[in-house]
């Protein structure tokens, strides 16, 4: 039994916590998270993106274009996607590399309890 546990394909800590087993995103899955963007968020994003379209700042312009009110930049909303995905799924390892005088790989264990 001990040998079977050692040879398990699950990451070492996850094999003992069935509730932490990684889920797989499937077609049709819906991930939800609420985030209210402030006017300051939109202004700051417009500065770095150089997108000063009136749809983002002027309610009347947005209504004339067929929207209920001002719009948040699409890429500002899309910047939330990695956080939304990671909040719904346990990632057993996070890896990154960097330049150094010797080759190396750093693995981090992330446990969300």
C-alpha positions in Angstrom: 0.0 0.0 0.0 2.8 2.4 0.9 4.5 1.8 -2.4 1.3 2.4 -4.3 0.9 5.7 -2.6 4.4 6.7 -3.5 3.8 5.8 -7.1 0.6 7.7 -7.3 0.4 10.2 -10.1 -1.2 12.8 -7.8 1.1 15.4 -6.3 2.3 14.1 -2.9 0.2 16.3 -0.6 -2.9 16.1 -2.8 -3.1 12.3 -2.7 -4.0 12.6 1.0 -6.7 15.3 0.7 -9.3 14.2 -1.8 -11.2 17.5 -1.5 -8.0 19.2 -2.9 -7.8 17.1 -6.1 -7.4 19.4 -9.1 -10.6 19.9 -11.1 -10.5 20.0 -14.9 -12.2 22.8 -16.7 -14.7 21.4 -19.2 -16.7 22.9 -22.0 -19.8 24.5 -20.5 -18.3 25.2 -17.1 -19.2 28.6 -15.8 -16.9 30.5 -13.4 -18.3 33.6 -11.7 -16.8 36.4 -9.7 -18.1 39.8 -9.0 -15.9 42.9 -9.2 -17.1 46.4 -9.2 -14.7 48.7 -11.2 -14.6 52.2 -9.9 -14.3 55.3 -12.0 -10.7 55.6 -10.8 -10.0 52.1 -12.1 -11.3 53.1 -15.5 -9.3 56.4 -15.5 -6.1 54.7 -14.4 -6.5 51.9 -17.0 -7.2 54.5 -19.8 -3.9 56.2 -18.9 -1.8 53.1 -19.4 -3.8 51.8 -22.4 -4.1 55.3 -24.1 -7.8 54.4 -24.7 -9.9 57.6 -24.0 -13.0 56.5 -25.9 -16.0 58.5 -24.7 -17.9 55.2 -24.1 -15.7 54.7 -21.0 -16.2 58.2 -19.6 -19.5 59.7 -20.8 -22.8 58.2 -19.9 -24.6 60.0 -22.7 -22.2 58.8 -25.4 -22.6 55.2 -24.1 -26.4 55.5 -24.2 -26.3 57.0 -27.7 -24.3 53.9 -28.7 -27.0 51.6 -27.3 -25.6 50.8 -23.9 -27.2 51.5 -20.5 -24.3 53.4 -19.1 -20.5 53.8 -19.4 -18.4 50.8 -20.3 -15.4 49.3 -18.6 -12.5 48.6 -20.9 -12.7 45.0 -22.2 -9.1 44.3 -21.4 -9.5 45.6 -17.9 -12.2 43.1 -17.4 -10.2 40.4 -19.1 -7.3 41.1 -16.7 -9.5 39.4 -14.1 -9.6 36.0 -15.9 -6.4 34.5 -14.5 -7.6 35.3 -10.9 -11.1 33.9 -11.6 -9.7 30.7 -13.0 -7.1 30.2 -10.2 -9.7 30.9 -7.5 -11.8 27.9 -8.7 -9.0 25.4 -9.2 -6.2 24.2 -7.0 -2.9 24.3 -8.7 -0.5 21.7 -7.3 2.6 23.5 -8.5 3.6 26.8 -9.8 6.9 27.0 -11.7 8.9 29.9 -13.1 12.4 30.3 -14.4 14.8 33.2 -14.3 18.3 33.9 -15.6 21.1 32.8 -13.3 24.7 31.7 -13.5 23.5 28.1 -13.3 20.3 26.4 -14.7 17.6 25.8 -12.2 13.8 25.1 -11.9 11.9 26.3 -8.9 8.7 24.5 -7.9 6.3 25.9 -5.3 3.5 24.1 -3.6 0.4 26.1 -3.3 -2.2 24.8 -0.8 -5.6 26.6 -0.6 -7.4 25.5 2.5 
